[in-house]
Amino acid sequence: MSERIKEGRMAINQAINLPEKADFTLQPMEKLENHNDWDEWIDTVRMILKIHRLQDLIKADVPRPPESDPKYEIWHTCASIVNLWLRTHLTKDLAAKVRTTHLPKQWPDETVQTISKLLLGHGHLLNGAIWIDAVLIK
């Protein structure tokens, strides 16, 4: 942990550990299809993001920086890139579910939580997803 954080001069948020520039290329990976692939997919996501010091962007328990944060612009750029990257690594059917859900998905932490809820469910969300899948079976 940096000295600035230890001394309490900087609030902990998703921007703290980001690279100075958004000059990274996120590696391609297998597309997430369903709940059976979740554990491997999210582990791969975490590993790839960690390589580039972007892992905090998918942590819902780490707050996003305020617009007044000196690293807000780099956070905004990195978060937008990661969010797009996450959503392009979903199958067409799952991407459609994410796109049409009422759940939040503007930032990477929201997108990961939304995907998790759609696949692993929380009560009625899982039942609804199963029902939709059953209805769409041809």
Order of alpha helices (4+ residues) and beta strands (2+ residues): alpha-alpha-alpha-alpha-alpha-alpha
